[in-house]
Amino acid sequence: MILLMCLTGKTEERIKEFEAMLKCEEGDLSCPFIIKTQNLN
């Protein structure tokens, strides 16, 4: 039960981090990764 609560809390934290990443503006160097929007093949 305790493990489940811990994992749930960590999952919720990570979801919030991902949601914040999706709001990064193009060229924002503070974002942790670059979202590629073009197929370079």
C-alpha positions as a printed Julia matrix, in Angstrom:
41×3 Matrix{Float64}:
  0.0    0.0     0.0
  2.8    2.43    0.91
  4.66   1.61   -2.32
  1.51   2.29   -4.34
  1.04   5.67   -2.66
  4.67   6.6    -3.33
  4.49   5.59   -6.99
  1.22   7.46   -7.45
  2.75  10.61   -6.0
  5.82  10.31   -8.24
  3.64   9.73  -11.3
  1.56  12.83  -10.55
  4.74  14.92  -10.14
  6.11  13.66  -13.45
  2.85  14.4   -15.28
  3.01  18.0   -14.04
  6.61  18.24  -15.31
  5.59  16.94  -18.74
  2.64  19.36  -18.92
  5.0   22.26  -18.17
  7.36  21.06  -20.93
  4.54  21.15  -23.46
  4.1   24.87  -22.8
  7.69  25.77  -23.76
  7.96  28.42  -26.44
 10.13  27.86  -29.5
 13.68  28.99  -28.8
 13.3   28.84  -25.02
 16.68  27.55  -23.86
 15.4   26.81  -20.36
 13.33  23.89  -21.68
 14.9   20.49  -20.96
 14.45  19.15  -24.5
 13.57  20.22  -28.01
 10.34  18.98  -29.56
 10.91  18.13  -33.21
  8.0   19.18  -35.37
  9.42  18.28  -38.77
 10.29  14.94  -40.3
 13.94  15.21  -41.34
 14.03  12.0   -43.44
